[in-house]
Amino acid sequence: MRRVDFVTLRLFVAVADERSLTRAAEREHLALAAVSKRISDLEGQLGVSLLYRQPKGVELTPAGHALLHHARNLLDGLQQMDADLSEFSQGVKGHVRIHANTSSVIEFLPEDLSAFARLHPEVKIDLEERVSNDTLRALREGLTDIGVFAGHMPAEDLQVFGYREDSLVLVTPREHPLAALKSIALRDAAGFDFIGLQQDASLHVLLHQSAQQMGMPLRLRIQVRSFEAICRMIHTGMGIGVLPEQVVRNYLPALDVAIIPLVDPWARRELKIGVRSLESLSVTARQLLEHLTTREGNR
């Protein structure tokens, strides 16, 4: 395996950026002869020419372009590593990764994670918003410590804990024929055009399964990637949709839509927290899990 040091790679990137050995030497505060020798030694070590040397500067060879791509990635990774590790030297005592579905990210996690951060300011939390399927996949593949997902998703191979409950409602344009109803079953809305999430979203799966059980497939006309996009489509009269009630009431109040409670049993939805195994969690991750799953943590 060829050994290439980061100082030489940084110097090579400077040469590529400046298209000049002289300007690269000035940028890196080195003598021109030192820069020239470093690049020549790098070419000898790799066994390829990296630069076309011309009277007015240099240009990258095809091999030079290939090295530049990898050099930038390596230097970016080194910078990120330095930033991450510097946090620990400045007092960070733990790091927890969370993948969570959109409902939990919008409705519950901001307050819960904020409360945990106040109690444990030395802990770094990385939160990624993912659909429930992707969250479960990340848990199984060890890409996240804690996952929050819709309770109807299969997770028998994980350790699962209760987290929160939310209610699903039917959302319609204000002037829609259903808008004046006090409550409704999905069956009574199935004849209208629906706007929904992409097919891998847990809410889409839940609605599809419910429609199959009714024997009345939904007329899903438009699929988008966010709750906000669904509401905006409904606001313009493009159709109706099913969304978590708290999302619509708390985060999208400016839109001119009607909210109708669903009476179907599945409309009372449970959110779950999963981990691969308690034994594999760090002490910090266990603390966060306990915070999220106790009465104090999930007020």
C-alpha positions as CSV (number, residue, x, y, z in Angstrom):
1,M,0.0,0.0,0.0
2,R,1.4,3.4,-1.0
3,R,2.0,5.9,1.8
4,V,0.9,9.4,1.1
5,D,0.9,12.0,3.9
6,F,-1.8,14.6,4.4
7,V,0.7,17.6,4.1
8,T,1.6,16.5,0.6
9,L,-2.1,16.0,-0.4
10,R,-2.9,19.5,0.9
11,L,-0.1,20.9,-1.1
12,F,-1.2,19.0,-4.2
13,V,-4.7,20.5,-3.8
14,A,-3.2,23.9,-3.5
15,V,-1.3,23.4,-6.7
16,A,-4.4,22.2,-8.5
17,D,-6.4,25.2,-7.2
18,E,-3.8,27.8,-8.1
19,R,-2.6,26.0,-11.3
20,S,0.8,27.2,-10.4
21,L,3.6,25.8,-8.2
22,T,4.7,29.4,-7.4
23,R,1.3,30.5,-6.2
24,A,0.8,27.3,-4.3
25,A,4.1,27.8,-2.5
26,E,3.0,31.3,-1.5
27,R,-0.4,30.1,-0.3
28,E,1.2,27.3,1.8
29,H,4.1,29.5,3.0
30,L,6.8,27.2,1.6
31,A,9.8,27.6,-0.6
32,L,9.2,27.0,-4.3
33,A,11.9,24.3,-4.4
34,A,10.3,22.5,-1.5
35,V,6.9,22.4,-3.3
36,S,8.4,21.2,-6.5
37,K,10.3,18.4,-4.7
38,R,7.2,17.3,-2.8
39,I,5.1,17.0,-6.0
40,S,7.9,15.3,-7.9
41,D,8.4,12.8,-5.0
42,L,4.6,12.2,-5.0
43,E,4.6,11.4,-8.7
44,G,7.5,9.1,-8.2
45,Q,5.8,7.3,-5.3
46,L,2.6,6.9,-7.3
47,G,4.3,6.0,-10.5
48,V,2.3,8.5,-12.6
49,S,2.5,12.1,-13.9
50,L,0.1,14.3,-12.1
51,L,0.9,17.7,-13.8
52,Y,1.5,19.0,-17.3
53,R,4.2,21.6,-16.6
54,Q,3.8,24.6,-18.9
55,P,5.7,28.0,-19.1
56,K,2.7,29.8,-17.6
57,G,1.7,27.3,-15.0
58,V,0.5,23.7,-14.6
59,E,-2.5,21.6,-15.6
60,L,-3.7,18.3,-14.1
61,T,-3.2,15.1,-16.1
62,P,-6.1,12.6,-16.0
63,A,-4.3,10.9,-13.1
64,G,-4.0,14.3,-11.4
65,H,-7.7,14.8,-11.7
66,A,-8.4,11.4,-10.2
67,L,-6.0,12.1,-7.3
68,L,-7.6,15.6,-6.7
69,H,-11.0,14.0,-6.2
70,H,-9.7,11.6,-3.6
71,A,-7.5,14.1,-1.9
72,R,-10.4,16.5,-1.4
73,N,-12.5,13.8,0.1
74,L,-9.7,12.7,2.4
75,L,-8.9,16.2,3.6
76,D,-12.6,16.9,4.1
77,G,-12.9,13.8,6.2
78,L,-9.8,14.7,8.2
79,Q,-11.3,18.2,8.9
80,Q,-14.6,16.6,10.0
81,M,-12.8,14.1,12.3
82,D,-10.8,17.0,13.8
83,A,-14.1,18.9,14.5
84,D,-15.8,15.9,16.0
85,L,-12.9,15.0,18.3
86,S,-12.3,18.6,19.3
87,E,-15.8,18.5,20.9
88,F,-14.7,15.8,23.2
89,S,-11.6,17.8,24.3
90,Q,-14.0,20.7,25.0
91,G,-16.2,18.7,27.4
92,V,-18.4,16.4,25.3
93,K,-18.7,13.2,27.3
94,G,-20.9,11.1,25.0
95,H,-22.4,10.8,21.5
96,V,-25.8,9.3,20.6
97,R,-27.2,8.8,17.1
98,I,-31.0,8.8,16.6
99,H,-33.0,8.1,13.5
100,A,-36.7,9.0,13.7
101,N,-39.8,9.3,11.6
102,T,-41.2,12.7,10.6
103,S,-44.1,12.6,13.1
104,S,-41.9,12.2,16.1
105,V,-39.4,14.8,14.8
106,I,-42.1,17.3,14.4
107,E,-44.4,16.5,17.3
108,F,-42.4,15.2,20.2
109,L,-38.6,15.0,19.9
110,P,-37.7,18.7,19.9
111,E,-39.0,19.2,23.4
112,D,-37.8,15.8,24.7
113,L,-34.3,16.1,23.3
114,S,-34.1,19.7,24.5
115,A,-34.9,18.6,28.0
116,F,-32.3,15.9,27.9
117,A,-29.7,18.4,26.6
118,R,-30.3,20.7,29.5
119,L,-29.7,17.8,31.9
120,H,-26.7,16.6,30.0
121,P,-25.1,19.5,28.1
122,E,-21.9,17.5,27.6
123,V,-23.7,14.9,25.4
124,K,-23.8,15.3,21.6
125,I,-27.0,14.1,19.9
126,D,-27.1,13.5,16.1
127,L,-30.7,13.3,14.9
128,E,-31.6,12.2,11.4
129,E,-35.2,12.4,10.0
130,R,-36.0,9.2,8.2
131,V,-39.2,7.2,7.2
132,S,-39.9,4.4,9.6
133,N,-38.7,1.7,7.2
134,D,-35.3,3.4,6.9
135,T,-35.1,3.9,10.6
136,L,-35.7,0.2,11.2
137,R,-33.1,-0.6,8.6
138,A,-30.5,1.7,10.2
139,L,-31.1,0.0,13.6
140,R,-30.6,-3.5,12.2
141,E,-27.5,-2.4,10.4
142,G,-26.0,-0.7,13.4
143,L,-26.1,2.8,11.7
144,T,-28.0,4.4,14.6
145,D,-28.2,3.8,18.4
146,I,-31.9,4.6,18.9
147,G,-34.8,4.6,16.4
148,V,-38.3,6.1,16.6
149,F,-40.9,4.7,14.2
150,A,-44.6,3.9,13.7
151,G,-45.8,1.2,16.0
152,H,-47.5,-0.9,13.3
153,M,-44.2,-1.5,11.6
154,P,-42.7,-5.1,12.2
155,A,-39.8,-5.0,14.6
156,E,-39.8,-8.4,16.3
157,D,-36.0,-8.7,16.0
158,L,-35.4,-5.5,18.0
159,Q,-35.9,-4.4,21.6
160,V,-38.9,-2.1,21.4
161,F,-40.4,0.3,23.9
162,G,-43.5,2.6,24.0
163,Y,-42.9,6.2,23.3
164,R,-45.9,8.4,22.4
165,E,-49.3,8.3,20.8
166,D,-50.8,10.6,18.2
167,S,-54.1,10.9,16.5
168,L,-54.6,10.9,12.7
169,V,-57.2,13.2,11.2
170,L,-58.7,13.8,7.8
171,V,-57.6,17.1,6.3
172,T,-59.7,18.7,3.5
173,P,-60.0,22.1,1.8
174,R,-62.2,24.5,3.7
175,E,-64.9,24.4,1.1
176,H,-64.8,20.6,0.6
177,P,-68.1,18.6,0.9
178,L,-66.7,16.8,4.0
179,A,-65.3,19.8,5.7
180,A,-68.4,20.4,7.9
181,L,-68.4,16.9,9.5
182,K,-67.6,16.5,13.2
183,S,-66.0,13.1,12.6
184,I,-65.6,10.6,9.8
185,A,-64.5,7.0,9.0
186,L,-62.0,6.5,6.2
187,R,-64.6,4.4,4.3
188,D,-66.8,7.5,4.0
189,A,-64.0,9.5,2.4
190,A,-62.6,6.8,0.1
191,G,-64.4,8.1,-3.0
192,F,-62.4,11.4,-3.0
193,D,-59.0,12.1,-4.4
194,F,-56.2,11.7,-1.8
195,I,-52.8,13.3,-1.5
196,G,-50.3,11.1,0.4
197,L,-46.7,10.4,1.2
198,Q,-44.2,8.4,-0.8
199,Q,-44.7,4.6,-0.8
200,D,-42.0,3.8,1.8
201,A,-43.5,6.0,4.5
202,S,-45.2,4.2,7.3
203,L,-48.3,6.4,7.1
204,H,-48.7,5.4,3.4
205,V,-48.4,1.7,4.4
206,L,-51.0,2.2,7.2
207,L,-53.5,3.8,4.9
208,H,-53.0,1.3,2.1
209,Q,-53.5,-1.6,4.6
210,S,-56.7,0.0,6.0
211,A,-58.1,0.6,2.5
212,Q,-57.3,-3.1,1.5
213,Q,-59.2,-4.3,4.6
214,M,-62.2,-2.1,3.6
215,G,-62.0,-3.5,0.1
216,M,-62.1,0.1,-1.2
217,P,-58.7,1.2,-2.6
218,L,-58.0,4.9,-2.1
219,R,-57.8,7.2,-5.1
220,L,-54.2,8.3,-4.4
221,R,-53.6,11.0,-7.0
222,I,-50.5,12.8,-5.7
223,Q,-47.6,11.6,-3.6
224,V,-45.2,14.0,-2.0
225,R,-42.4,13.8,0.5
226,S,-43.5,15.9,3.5
227,F,-46.5,16.7,5.6
228,E,-46.2,20.4,4.7
229,A,-46.4,19.5,1.0
230,I,-49.6,17.4,1.6
231,C,-51.2,20.4,3.4
232,R,-50.3,22.8,0.7
233,M,-51.8,20.6,-1.9
234,I,-54.9,20.3,0.1
235,H,-55.0,24.1,0.7
236,T,-55.1,24.6,-3.1
237,G,-57.9,22.2,-3.5
238,M,-56.0,19.3,-5.1
239,G,-57.4,16.6,-2.8
240,I,-57.7,15.4,0.8
241,G,-55.3,13.6,3.1
242,V,-54.6,11.9,6.4
243,L,-52.1,13.5,8.8
244,P,-51.2,13.6,12.5
245,E,-53.5,16.1,14.2
246,Q,-50.8,17.9,16.1
247,V,-48.8,18.5,13.0
248,V,-51.7,20.3,11.3
249,R,-52.8,22.2,14.3
250,N,-49.5,23.3,15.7
251,Y,-47.3,23.7,12.6
252,L,-49.5,24.5,9.7
253,P,-52.2,26.8,11.1
254,A,-52.0,29.4,8.4
255,L,-53.3,27.1,5.8
256,D,-57.0,27.3,5.0
257,V,-57.9,23.6,5.7
258,A,-60.5,21.7,7.7
259,I,-59.5,19.1,10.3
260,I,-61.9,16.2,10.8
261,P,-61.2,13.5,13.5
262,L,-61.1,9.9,12.2
263,V,-63.1,7.4,14.1
264,D,-61.2,4.3,12.8
265,P,-59.4,2.5,15.6
266,W,-56.1,2.6,13.7
267,A,-56.3,6.4,13.7
268,R,-55.0,6.4,17.3
269,R,-51.4,5.6,16.4
270,E,-48.6,4.5,18.7
271,L,-45.0,5.6,18.2
272,K,-42.3,3.2,19.3
273,I,-38.6,3.4,20.2
274,G,-36.3,0.6,19.2
275,V,-32.7,-0.5,19.8
276,R,-30.7,-3.5,18.6
277,S,-30.0,-4.5,22.2
278,L,-29.7,-2.7,25.5
279,E,-26.4,-4.5,26.1
280,S,-24.8,-2.9,23.1
281,L,-25.8,0.7,24.0
282,S,-23.3,3.1,25.5
283,V,-24.1,4.5,29.0
284,T,-25.1,7.8,27.4
285,A,-27.4,6.1,24.9
286,R,-29.1,4.2,27.7
287,Q,-29.6,7.5,29.6
288,L,-31.3,9.0,26.6
289,L,-33.4,5.9,26.1
290,E,-34.5,6.0,29.7
291,H,-35.3,9.7,29.4
292,L,-37.5,9.1,26.3
293,T,-39.4,6.1,27.7
294,T,-40.1,7.2,31.2
295,R,-43.1,9.4,32.3
296,E,-40.7,12.3,33.0
297,G,-39.1,12.0,29.7
298,N,-42.2,11.7,27.5
299,R,-44.5,14.0,29.5
